[in-house]
């Protein structure tokens, strides 16, 4: 009986309960709004990004972000180590302007391991929600 239970337990552990993470299906907007990392600021717990609005319209965005990691040429969501809370305040950025945005994910995601990541942020332009991404590498 103990052997049967052990085999069942090992089977569940090895299969991960049958759940495999799906690759991200987020459509990234990359026409006239860019979100680029400032390379020298990247650590395993924070980075600074430049949000550049090259459009003729103002945009709005909030503090919310999520992190994805690249694996086998696909992106997968990184699970936060605990529930993440964000301020609901919205910021406006005028047309043809740029702004530095500092993101510290240590409290919500912990220190990231080596790999290629991206920060996903939602913006609103012309009353339409879009997603932008800033890619970075943890060495």
C-alpha positions in Angstrom: 0.0 0.0 0.0 2.8 2.4 0.9 4.5 1.7 -2.5 1.2 2.6 -4.4 0.9 5.8 -2.5 4.5 6.7 -3.1 4.1 6.0 -6.8 1.0 8.2 -7.0 2.7 11.0 -5.1 5.7 10.9 -7.3 3.5 10.9 -10.5 1.7 14.0 -9.3 5.0 15.8 -8.5 6.6 14.9 -11.8 3.6 15.9 -13.9 3.0 19.1 -12.0 -0.7 18.2 -11.6 -1.0 18.3 -15.3 -0.8 22.1 -15.5 1.8 23.6 -17.9 2.2 27.3 -18.2 1.0 28.7 -21.4 3.0 31.2 -23.4 1.9 34.8 -23.2 -0.6 35.9 -25.7 -0.3 39.6 -25.0 -0.2 41.7 -28.2 2.6 44.3 -27.7 2.1 47.8 -29.1 5.3 49.0 -30.6 4.4 51.7 -33.2 5.1 55.1 -31.7 5.4 54.4 -28.0 8.6 52.8 -26.7 9.5 51.4 -23.3 13.3 50.9 -23.1 15.5 49.8 -20.2 18.5 52.0 -19.2 21.0 49.2 -19.3 23.4 50.5 -16.6 20.4 50.5 -14.0 19.5 46.8 -14.3 19.9 44.7 -11.2 18.2 41.5 -10.2 15.7 43.5 -8.2 15.1 46.8 -10.0 15.7 48.8 -13.2 14.9 52.2 -14.8 13.0 52.5 -18.1 12.4 55.3 -20.5 8.8 55.6 -21.7 8.9 57.6 -24.9 5.8 58.9 -26.5 6.6 59.6 -30.2 2.9 59.9 -31.1 0.9 63.1 -31.6 -1.5 62.1 -28.7 -1.1 62.1 -25.0 -1.1 58.8 -23.2 -2.0 57.6 -19.7 -0.6 54.8 -17.7 -0.6 53.6 -14.1 1.8 52.0 -11.7 0.7 48.4 -12.6 3.2 46.1 -14.3 3.8 42.4 -14.7 7.0 40.5 -15.5 7.5 37.8 -18.1 10.5 35.6 -18.8 11.6 34.3 -22.2 12.0 30.6 -22.6 12.5 28.8 -26.0 11.6 32.0 -27.9 8.3 32.5 -26.0 7.3 34.6 -23.1 5.9 33.3 -19.8 4.4 35.2 -16.9 6.6 35.3 -13.8 4.4 34.5 -10.7 4.8 37.1 -7.9 5.9 35.7 -4.6 2.9 37.3 -2.9 -0.2 39.3 -3.9 0.8 42.5 -5.5 -0.9 45.8 -4.8 -0.6 48.9 -6.9 -1.7 52.5 -6.5 -4.6 53.2 -8.9 -3.3 56.7 -9.8 -3.0 57.4 -13.5 -0.2 59.5 -15.0 -0.5 61.5 -18.2 2.4 61.9 -20.7 2.1 64.5 -23.4 2.8 63.8 -27.1 6.5 63.7 -28.2 7.8 63.5 -24.6 9.7 60.9 -22.6 9.9 60.0 -18.9 12.1 57.9 -16.7 10.2 55.2 -14.8 12.0 53.3 -11.9 10.6 49.9 -11.1 11.6 47.9 -8.0 10.2 44.4 -8.1 12.1 43.0 -5.1 9.1 43.0 -2.7 6.6 41.5 -5.2 8.7 39.2 -7.3 11.9 38.8 -5.3 15.3 38.8 -6.9 15.1 37.5 -10.5 17.4 34.7 -11.7 19.6 35.0 -14.8 17.7 35.3 -18.0 15.8 37.5 -20.4 12.8 39.3 -19.0 10.3 42.0 -20.0 8.1 44.4 -18.0 4.6 44.7 -19.3 2.7 48.0 -18.8 -0.8 49.0 -19.9 -1.2 52.4 -21.6 -4.2 54.2 -22.9 -3.9 56.1 -26.2 -6.9 57.6 -27.9 -9.2 55.8 -25.5 -7.8 52.5 -26.5 -5.9 50.2 -24.1 -2.5 48.9 -25.4 0.3 46.9 -23.8 4.0 48.0 -24.1 7.0 46.0 -23.1 10.5 46.8 -21.9 13.0 44.0 -22.3 16.1 43.5 -20.1 18.6 40.8 -19.2 19.7 39.7 -15.7 23.3 38.5 -16.0 
